[in-house]
Amino acid sequence: MNSYILGIGGILFRSNNPEETRNWYKTHFGLESEKWGAYFQWRMQDNAEKSAGTTWCAFKNDTDYFGESGQEFMVNYIVRDMDELLQNLAKQGIGQVKPAENTDFGKFAWVNDSDGRRIELWEPAAES
């Protein structure tokens, strides 16, 4: 079976003070980031002409974006064929925890893994 997961699209985590956290990483590591985070661009292994990237983002501690308040972080996985993947997951009894979204950045969906940890699935928008 070919993997649906192509890479890590992002690491999203809770922070007591996201602005202070962003500034700390800027001061000590030179990481430039916006309110939404930072983006590390790279090339796909199987096709060096195709770019992808990984997002780093601090969220306020009270965010409900990750689901349960005890979940300190959420991994975003870059996936291929979101529609097929969601259909296969549904057949296996794995439902979405909130409705999928289509954005300018691509398709997003959320499911819980076997530990009840919310994960984000992302099929990037086609390059034009």
Contacts in CASP RR format, 6 or more apart in sequence:
PFRMAT RR
TARGET T0000
AUTHOR 0000-0000-0000
METHOD contacts of the structure
MODEL  1
MNSYILGIGGILFRSNNPEETRNWYKTHFGLESEKWGAYFQWRMQDNAEK
SAGTTWCAFKNDTDYFGESGQEFMVNYIVRDMDELLQNLAKQGIGQVKPA
ENTDFGKFAWVNDSDGRRIELWEPAAES
4 79 0 8 1.000
4 80 0 8 1.000
4 81 0 8 1.000
4 84 0 8 1.000
4 85 0 8 1.000
5 77 0 8 1.000
5 78 0 8 1.000
5 79 0 8 1.000
6 44 0 8 1.000
6 52 0 8 1.000
6 77 0 8 1.000
6 78 0 8 1.000
6 79 0 8 1.000
6 80 0 8 1.000
7 52 0 8 1.000
7 77 0 8 1.000
7 78 0 8 1.000
8 54 0 8 1.000
8 75 0 8 1.000
8 76 0 8 1.000
8 77 0 8 1.000
8 78 0 8 1.000
9 52 0 8 1.000
9 53 0 8 1.000
9 54 0 8 1.000
9 55 0 8 1.000
9 75 0 8 1.000
9 76 0 8 1.000
9 77 0 8 1.000
9 78 0 8 1.000
9 122 0 8 1.000
10 54 0 8 1.000
10 55 0 8 1.000
10 56 0 8 1.000
10 57 0 8 1.000
10 75 0 8 1.000
10 76 0 8 1.000
10 120 0 8 1.000
11 54 0 8 1.000
11 55 0 8 1.000
11 56 0 8 1.000
11 57 0 8 1.000
11 73 0 8 1.000
11 74 0 8 1.000
11 75 0 8 1.000
11 76 0 8 1.000
12 55 0 8 1.000
12 57 0 8 1.000
12 59 0 8 1.000
12 65 0 8 1.000
12 66 0 8 1.000
12 73 0 8 1.000
12 74 0 8 1.000
12 75 0 8 1.000
12 76 0 8 1.000
12 120 0 8 1.000
13 57 0 8 1.000
13 58 0 8 1.000
13 59 0 8 1.000
13 72 0 8 1.000
13 73 0 8 1.000
13 74 0 8 1.000
14 58 0 8 1.000
14 59 0 8 1.000
14 60 0 8 1.000
14 61 0 8 1.000
14 63 0 8 1.000
14 66 0 8 1.000
14 72 0 8 1.000
14 73 0 8 1.000
15 21 0 8 1.000
15 58 0 8 1.000
15 59 0 8 1.000
15 60 0 8 1.000
15 61 0 8 1.000
16 61 0 8 1.000
18 35 0 8 1.000
18 58 0 8 1.000
18 59 0 8 1.000
18 60 0 8 1.000
19 35 0 8 1.000
21 58 0 8 1.000
22 31 0 8 1.000
22 33 0 8 1.000
22 35 0 8 1.000
22 37 0 8 1.000
22 58 0 8 1.000
25 31 0 8 1.000
25 33 0 8 1.000
26 32 0 8 1.000
26 33 0 8 1.000
31 38 0 8 1.000
31 56 0 8 1.000
32 38 0 8 1.000
33 56 0 8 1.000
33 57 0 8 1.000
36 55 0 8 1.000
36 57 0 8 1.000
37 55 0 8 1.000
37 56 0 8 1.000
37 57 0 8 1.000
37 58 0 8 1.000
38 55 0 8 1.000
38 56 0 8 1.000
38 57 0 8 1.000
39 53 0 8 1.000
39 54 0 8 1.000
39 55 0 8 1.000
39 56 0 8 1.000
40 53 0 8 1.000
40 54 0 8 1.000
40 55 0 8 1.000
40 56 0 8 1.000
41 51 0 8 1.000
41 52 0 8 1.000
41 53 0 8 1.000
42 51 0 8 1.000
42 52 0 8 1.000
42 53 0 8 1.000
42 54 0 8 1.000
43 49 0 8 1.000
43 50 0 8 1.000
43 51 0 8 1.000
43 52 0 8 1.000
44 50 0 8 1.000
44 51 0 8 1.000
44 52 0 8 1.000
50 127 0 8 1.000
51 127 0 8 1.000
52 78 0 8 1.000
52 124 0 8 1.000
53 78 0 8 1.000
55 76 0 8 1.000
59 65 0 8 1.000
59 66 0 8 1.000
62 69 0 8 1.000
65 74 0 8 1.000
66 73 0 8 1.000
66 74 0 8 1.000
66 118 0 8 1.000
67 97 0 8 1.000
67 118 0 8 1.000
68 116 0 8 1.000
68 118 0 8 1.000
71 117 0 8 1.000
71 118 0 8 1.000
74 117 0 8 1.000
74 118 0 8 1.000
74 119 0 8 1.000
74 120 0 8 1.000
75 119 0 8 1.000
75 120 0 8 1.000
76 119 0 8 1.000
76 120 0 8 1.000
76 121 0 8 1.000
76 122 0 8 1.000
77 119 0 8 1.000
77 120 0 8 1.000
77 121 0 8 1.000
77 122 0 8 1.000
78 122 0 8 1.000
78 123 0 8 1.000
78 124 0 8 1.000
79 85 0 8 1.000
79 121 0 8 1.000
79 122 0 8 1.000
79 123 0 8 1.000
80 123 0 8 1.000
81 123 0 8 1.000
82 100 0 8 1.000
82 107 0 8 1.000
82 109 0 8 1.000
82 121 0 8 1.000
82 123 0 8 1.000
85 121 0 8 1.000
86 96 0 8 1.000
86 100 0 8 1.000
86 109 0 8 1.000
86 121 0 8 1.000
89 95 0 8 1.000
89 111 0 8 1.000
94 111 0 8 1.000
94 112 0 8 1.000
95 111 0 8 1.000
96 109 0 8 1.000
96 110 0 8 1.000
96 111 0 8 1.000
97 110 0 8 1.000
97 111 0 8 1.000
97 112 0 8 1.000
97 118 0 8 1.000
98 110 0 8 1.000
100 107 0 8 1.000
100 108 0 8 1.000
100 109 0 8 1.000
101 107 0 8 1.000
101 108 0 8 1.000
101 109 0 8 1.000
102 108 0 8 1.000
103 125 0 8 1.000
104 125 0 8 1.000
105 122 0 8 1.000
105 124 0 8 1.000
105 125 0 8 1.000
106 122 0 8 1.000
106 123 0 8 1.000
106 124 0 8 1.000
106 125 0 8 1.000
107 122 0 8 1.000
107 123 0 8 1.000
108 120 0 8 1.000
108 121 0 8 1.000
108 122 0 8 1.000
109 120 0 8 1.000
109 121 0 8 1.000
110 118 0 8 1.000
110 119 0 8 1.000
110 120 0 8 1.000
110 121 0 8 1.000
111 118 0 8 1.000
111 119 0 8 1.000
111 121 0 8 1.000
112 118 0 8 1.000
112 119 0 8 1.000
113 119 0 8 1.000
END
